[in-house]
Amino acid sequence: MSDYFIAGNTIPVGERLRIENDGKKISIFNVDGTYHAILDACPHKQTAPLFRGTLEGETIQCPNHGFCFDLKTGECNKGPHLKAVIFHTREEDGKILIGPPKND
C-alpha cells in the first residue's frame, strides 16, 4: 500500500469526488462499481476541470471544449498527443485508494 494514498470514503455508483494530493487535483468516478481516477485538468488547455464534465459510461467529456477521455486509458478522441493522466485505484476497508499513474 506504500505507493497508494487514501483519497476518501467510498462513493455511490454514478458519483464523483475531487481531491487534492501533493498539489495535484484528481477526479475520481465510480462507474458501475469500478473506481477511475484522472488528473483533473483537460490536457487541451490545462485549465478545464474534468470533474465538471459529462460522464457517459467510462468516458468523461471536458466541459469547455468537448474533448472526450477514456477513464481506463486516458486516450482522447482528438488524438494521442492529448492523453490524460490516469491513476491506479482500488477499494479497501471502505476507502478509495489512489496509486501511481497508469500511463507515465
N, C-alpha and C positions, 0 to 999 in steps of 0.2 A: 504493500500500500504506500510505500515511500514516494513513489512518483505521482501519486494521486492526492488530491486535497478534497475536503468536504465542501461542496458547493451549497448545500442546504437540505432541507427535508424533501422527501419525495413530493411530487406534484401529480394531480389527476391527469388522466389521458386527455389530450387536447389542450392542455395548459402549457404555459411558458414561464420562464423565470430568467431574469437578467442579474448577473452577479459581476463583481469586480474582484480580480485577484492579481496581485503583482502589477497593478496599473493597467491591466487589460480587462475590457468588458467582454463578457462571454454570455451568449444567449443559449438557454437550454430549453429543449422542446420535448414533450412526452407525446410521441406518435405511436398510437396503438400499443402502449406499454413499453416501448423502447425509447430510451433517452438518447438525444442527439445534442451535441454542443458545438457551437460555431462562434468564431471570433465576431463580435458584434459591430462590425464596420464593413460595409459593402466595399469590396476591392476596387470597384469602379472609381469612386471619388474619395474613399476612406472616411466618409462622414456620415452616411446614412445608417441609422441603427436598424439592423436586420430584425431585431426584437419586435419592431413595429410593422414588419412585413406581413404579407398574406401567406398563410401556411396552407399548402394543398398536398396532402399525402406527406412524402418525405422531401418536399421542395419548399423553400422559402423564397418569396419574391420581394425584392428590395422595394421599399415604399416610395422611393424617389424617382427611379428611372425604369423600374420593372424588370431588372435583370433577375434571373432565377438561379438558385443554387441548390444542388443536391446535398441534403444533410448528411448523407453517408460518405460522400466522396469529396465534396467541396466543388465539384465540377460546375461551371457556369454555362448557361445556354448561349452566351455570346463569345465563347472561345476559351482555350486553356490558359491564356495569359491573365485571366480574371479569376482563377481558382481561389476559393475561400479556405481559410484555415479551419479544420475540423479537429475536434479533440476526442480522445478515447473517453468513454463513460462507463460507469457501472453503478449498480444499486446495492447497498449493503446496510443492513440493520435500519431500514427506513430513511437512509440518507442517500443523496446523489453525490457520487464521486467523479471528479474530472481528472483525467490523466494527461499525458503529453499529447501533442498534436499527432494526428494520424498521417498527415501528409507534409511533413517537413522537407 
